[in-house]
Amino acid sequence: MDYFLLKQDMRYTDIPRLEPITQQIPVWKLPHLQPDDISEPLGLYMRSGEDTEFLDYMEEAVPLLSERMMKLWAMYDPAMAFRITVLLDREQMLQLPYYIPFPTVADVLHPDSEWNQDHSMLKQIVLDEAKLQQRRIFRIAGSARPEIVVRLDMAESMLRRDMTGIRLERLPVHAAQYR
């Protein structure tokens, strides 16, 4: 089965400019943020214009999903937790709901994966087929950045629905050696 790293498509340049989420969540908590760390909806102020594109997937300090993307993810993983975040623009008088997803954190890396010097960021991701267990969506354990991986069927669902702001990078999967 094929797996893809989900990233924000950086070709979109006129997107909302958000205030740093670290004004509401301490920076040291971000790599290990849990649903219980957000007890009430977050309100993030933003700047936008008339032509601003509100993407279905945005990478900030944490991933942000549009409502339609959140519903799709919930179909593929009904147990996944989400926390609402409202994007607020005072000048444009806009309030838009977005969601912070909390996919399962999984230790699925093959030893061929490469880390940076302090072992906080992945330079090269290689998945271990034996550890994947047919997961549809998950976050790679150990990385300071939220490295979210989706299985082929979920990637195709996002593309069929014309989700905006997504870029998919195919990841190598090291096949298990059977004797």
Salt bridges, closest charged atoms under 4 A:
ASP2 OD2 - ARG170 NH2 2.52
ASP9 OD2 - ARG11 NH2 2.73
ASP37 OD1 - LYS29 NZ 3.79
ASP56 OD2 - ARG68 NH2 2.83
GLU67 OE2 - LYS71 NZ 3.90
ASP112 OD2 - HIS110 ND1 3.52
GLU147 OE2 - ARG145 NH2 2.81
ASP153 OD2 - ARG151 NH2 2.79
GLU169 OE2 - ARG167 NH2 2.24
